[in-house]
Amino acid sequence: MTARAALLDAGPAAVEQDIAEAYALVRAYDDHMLAAGGDPHAEFAALRRQGAVHSSTPVRILTGADDTGEPTAPAWHVVSFAAAERVLRDEDAFSSSAYDDSMGRLIGRSFLEMDHREHRSWRNVLQGGFSRQAVLAHAEGVRSTAASRLAALTARGGGDLVAEVAFPVALTTIARVTGLPPGTRIGTLYTWAVGLREDPDGRIADAAGELLDTPEAWAPGSLVDLLHRAEDPSIGTGRHLLPALRLLLSTGTEPPFRSLATAMYATLTHPAAAALLRTDPSAVLQECRRWEPPLTWALRRCTTDTTLSGRTIRRGEAVFVNLASANRDETRWSRPHRLDVAREPQADLAMGTGPHTCLGRHLAAVEAREALSELLDAAASAWPPGWTLHTDGPAGRGFRSPARLDVRLAGHGSGGVSARPRTTASHRM
């Protein structure tokens, strides 16, 4: 059996089990990270009151803990909206090459680390699969996946919406958009792509490379098919696309599933959000992303001595752009700590801005809109009165989303229209 066959020749049940095992690894990672710290928003708010930009270290920024005393490179923590927006828009002074020390070491050099013309060459090709029109073709697939998974959860008398709906919807959607063949163990590929699954003998990498060396295996019009057909020497073909595949699986699953989980939480705990979803889903989704963006930081490296909000950043120094803090800047939003779907919409930074604005933002919106519509229908017509939601709400420092959304259907099978759920919430402070 070839390496590729071992990765691809899976029946539906095996693929489903592979997805479940992948989420178990994600959950274990989240639980480990949550044990190290709680809600960072109070810390970020205190920093904003002190200034827009702070001299710090990577350890202090990423963990909130004091340094161990070992020598470390200086880093800058950008916490205000205006300063964060400037950094993200200015690729001349602030380069995305900062990712070469993190994602680059894990997956190889990808378009995440590129700037200017090199980055645009990749972006121009991939835009064909991520445009508003292109992603609409996947709406029915998303809706069908969400509906079937919600129906299964309902039939069992409840379950975890994150593990059983949000994560599988995001992973299966990006697998289709990327062009992976049916029967692929996408959970294995994803957890390897993000570094949660080791590959000591290189079998997963060999299988993925073998698949990339077979252009006809990828769905026509898919992201990998577009890259193959670009015939651009700076992009390459075959297994040269391995870092791009890993990046697409990572960024196409992690932020979308976390955003969807947060939107599900809002839908089931905030009646105003549920009501507005029927008429203006975009407003609800934008406010959810502003309130709790799935990813806290974007990284940049200063390319020339630069002054930012009165602070001098030297060439070569790392800059951590705090998207979560910028999105709660009191100078831009009134009572920003509150989820308020009726607030006047303003641009936020959850999806970035400037040259590296999230390519998958339209796909994420389609996923959330279709999945939340199915969730509303299930709660209104399939779940019996008295159902409850057990959750701690959004949590985490580097990634933020509910770790669990456990729905329990009291009187399962009795039918009827659900009342507002009783939510047990022991929010981590």
N, C-alpha and C positions, 0 to 999 in steps of 0.2 A: 504493500500500500504506500502510495506517495504521501509526502507531507501534506500536500494540498487536499488529497482525498480524506485524510484523517480529520482535517478541519471542516470539510464541506459535507461529507456524507453522513448527515444527521437527519433523522426523521423529525416530525413536528414535536413529538414528546421530548426527544433529546434536546432540541433547540429550546423548548420551554424550560426544561430543567437547567440548561446552561444559563439562561437569563436569570433564573432564580438564584443560582449559585453566584452569579456576578453581583447581584444586588446584595447578597449576604456579605461579600467582601467590601462593598461600598459602605454598608451599615456598620461593619466592624471598624472600618477606618473612621467613620463619623463618631462612633461611640468613644473611640480612643481619643480623638481630638477634643470632644466635648468634655471629657474628664479633665483635660488640662486647663479649661477656662470656660467662662460663661458668656453672657451677653456683653459685647464690647461697646455698645452704643453710648453708654454713660461715659466711658473713657474717651471716645471720639468727640463727644460733645464738649468735654472739658478741654480737649486740645483745641477745638475750634474757638473757644472763648479766649484762649491764650494767643492764638495766631493762626495764620493760614498754612504756614510751612514750618516744619520742625526738624532740627538736626537730631538724628537718632542712629540706630543700628538695625540691621535686618532682624536680628533675634528679638529685639524689643518691639519692633513694628509687628512682626508676624505672630508673636506669642503673647505679647503684653508683659512678659517677664523681664526682670533685670538680667543683664548679661552675666555670663559666668566668670568674667574677668580675662578670658582669653582674647588675644588680639583679634580685632575684626575691622573690616572696612567700614567707613562711614556711610550712612544712607540718609536720605531725606524723606520725610513723611508729609505728604500733601493732603490736607484735610478740608480745605474750603472749595466751594464749587468753582469760583472764578479761577483760582490757581490750578485746579485739576483740569478744567476745560482748556486752559492755555497749554499745559503740558501735552495733553492728548492731541491737540491740534498742530503743535509745532514739531514736526519730525526732523527739522533741521537742527534744532537744539537738543531735542530729547528723542533718542533712538530706541527702537524696539529690540535692538541687538542685546538689550539687557536680559532677554529670555535665554540667551545661549548658555547661561550658567544654571538654568533650571530645566525648562522643557527641552532645550537643546541637548543637554546631557542625557536625557531620558529617551527621546525619540529620534534624535538627529536633527540636523538643521532643516527648518521648515519655513514657510512663508510668514509664520508668526514673528520671526526674528528679523525680517527684511524690511527695508525702507525704500522710499522713492521708486525709481523705475523698476527695480527688481521685484519689489512687492506688488506694484501695479500689474506687472505681467501675469502674475498668478491670479490676482484679484479679477482682472478682466476676463480671464478664462472661466473661473469659477462662478462669476456673476450670472452666467447663462443658466446655471442650475439653481441659483438662489434668488432669482428675481421674483417680484410679486406674482407675475403670471406663471412662472415655472412652478412655484411651490403650491399654487392652487390645484395643480393636478394631483397632489398628494392628499388633499383634504378628505376625500372619501375614504382613503385607506386609513387615515388617522381616526376618523369617526368610527369606522368599522372595528378597528382595534380597541378603541376605548369602550365602545358599546359591548363588545363580547367579553371584555375583561370585567366590566362593571356587572354584567349579567352573571358571570361566574361568581363574583364576590357576593352578589345578592343571594344566589342560590345556596351558598355556603353559610348564610346567616351573618355575613360581615367579613371584615378583613382589613388589611392595611392598604390604604389608597396609594401610598408612596411606593411600596414594594410591588403591588399588584396592578397598578394602573400607571402612575406617573413615570416611573423608571422604564417599564416595558414600552410604553407609548413612545418615549423619546428615543430609546435605543433602536426599536424596530423601524422608526421613521427615518433616522439618519442612515440606517443600513440600506433602506430602499433608495434613498436619495443618492447615496454614495454609489450604489449599483451592485452591492454584494449579492451573489446568487442565492436563491432559496436553499435552505438546508445548511447554511453557514452557521457555525457555532459563534454567533455574534457576541454572546456574553464573554466567551474566552478571548475573542479579539479585543473587545473593549477593555477588559480588566488588564490585559497585557499592554494595551496602548497607553493606559494611564499609570502603569507601574504597580498595580495592585496584584498582578499575577507574575511570578517569575518564569523565566524561560531559559533555564540553565543550559539545556542542550541545543537551544536555538530552533526547536521544531516549529514553534508558532511563527517565528520570523521567517523560516524557510517556507512554510505553507503560504503565508501572506505574500512573500516574494514570488513564489511560483504562480500564485493567482494573478499577481500584477504583471507577470511576464506573459499572460494570456489575455490580450486585449479583448478578444471576442467573448470572454466570460462575463464581462461587465455589461449591465443593461444599457441599451442605446440611450443617449441623452443624459446618462447619469454623470455625477461629478467626476468619477475616475475615467469614464469614457471621454468626457470633454478634455481632460488633461492629456489622455493618450492622443486624441485627435488634434491637439494644439500644434504638435510638431514644432515645438519651441525648444531649441537646445538648452536654454536656461532653465527649463522645466524638466525636460527629460521624459523618459517612458519606463515601463517595466518596473523592476524593483527599485529604481531610483525614486519612485513615488512613495516608497514606504514611509518616510517621515510625514508626508502629506496625508496619507491614509490614517496614520495614528492620530494626527492632529484633528482631522475631520471627525473621527469617532469620538475623540475626547471632548472637543468643544461642541460637537453636535449632540452630545448626550448629557454631559454634566450640567451646564447652565440651564438648558431647557427643562430637564426633569425637575431641577430644584425650583425654577420659576413656576412650573406647573403645580408643584406641591404647595408652594406658598399661595398661589391663586386658588387652589382647592380649599386651603385653610380659610382664606378670606370668604370664599363663596359659602362655606358651611357655618361660619361664625359671625358674619356681618350681613344682616338682612339687606342693607342698602346695596351691597355689592351683588348679592344674588339677584335683586330686582333689576339693577342696571345692566347686568350681563345680557338680559333678553333684548335690550334695545341699543346699548352702546358698549359692546364688549371691549373695544379698544381703550375706552376711558378707564375701565376697571383694570385691565392688564397693565396699562401704563402706570397707574397709581400703585399697584402691587409691586411692580419692578422698582419704582422709586423708593417705596417704603422699605423693601427688603431685596436689594439686588442679590442675585445668586452668588456672585463673585465679588469679594471685597476689594481686591487690589489689582491694578494694572501696573506693569513694570516698565521703566524706561531707564536709559543711561544718558547722562549729560554729555554732549559732544563738544561743547565749548563753554568756557566760563560764562555763566548766565546769572542774571539777577531775577529772582522770582519772589514777588510779594516782599521785597526788601531784604531777602536773604541771598547771599552769593553761593551758587552751586558751582563747584569746580568740574572741569572736564574729567570724565571717567567715573564720576560718582553716581551711585544708584539712586533712583527716584521711585518711591512707592506711591502711586496715586490711589488714594482711598475713595473708591466709588461709593461705598456705603455712607461714609461721612459726608462727602460732597452732596449726596442726595438728601441729606437732612440738614443742609445749611440753613440756619435761621434767617439769614439775610435774603434768602430766595423764597422760602416757603414758610407760611404761618403754621405753627404747631406741627412741625415736620415729623415728629415722633408718632403722630396719629395716622392711621390708615383712613383716608377720607376720599372716597370715590367721587364726591361732588366737588372737590376743589378744582379751581381753574387749571387746566393742563398747561404745563411748561416743560420744555425739554429737560431731561435728566441725563445722567451718565451711565445708567445701568447697561446700555448697549454700546458704551463708548461714544466717541465723536471723532471727527477728523479722518485722516487717511485709514485708520484701523477700525472704523466703525464696524460693529459685528456684521459679518457677511450673512449669518443665519438668522437675522432678526425677523425677516418675513416668515420664514419657516417656523420659528418659535411661536409667532403669533397665530399661525394657522393651527399648530398643534394645540395650543392653549384654548383657542376659540372652540374648536371641535370637541375636545375632551371635556371642557367645562359645560358645553351644551348638553352632552350626554350625562354628565354628573347631575345637572339640574333636573333632567328628565327622570333619572333614576330616583333621586330624592323625593320628587313630587309624586311619582306614580308607582314605583316598584318597592320602595322601602315602607314598612308599616309605621304607624304612629309610635312615637316613643323611642325611636332610634337615637343612639348616642354617639358622640365623637370623643375619643380619648386622645389627647395630644398635648405636647409641651409647647406647641407653636414653633415659629422659626427660631433656630438656634445655630451656633457655630461662630467661628471667627474668620477663617479664610473663605469658607463656603457657608452660605446661610440658607436654611430651609427647614421645614419641619422634618424631624427624623422619623416620625410616625404620624399617621392619621388613621387611627383604628376606629372603624365604624362597627357598631354592634347593633344588630337588628332585633330588638325585643319583640316578642310575639311574632317571630319570623313566619311568614306564610299567611298572615291575616289580611294583608293588603291594606289599601287606604292611602290617604295623603299624609305625609309626614308633617309633624309640627316642628317648630324651631328646635334644633338639637340641644341636648344638655352636653356641654363641653367640660371635661375635666382637664384643667390646665395647671400644671405646676411649673410655671415658666422659670427657666434658669436665669438667675440674676447675677 
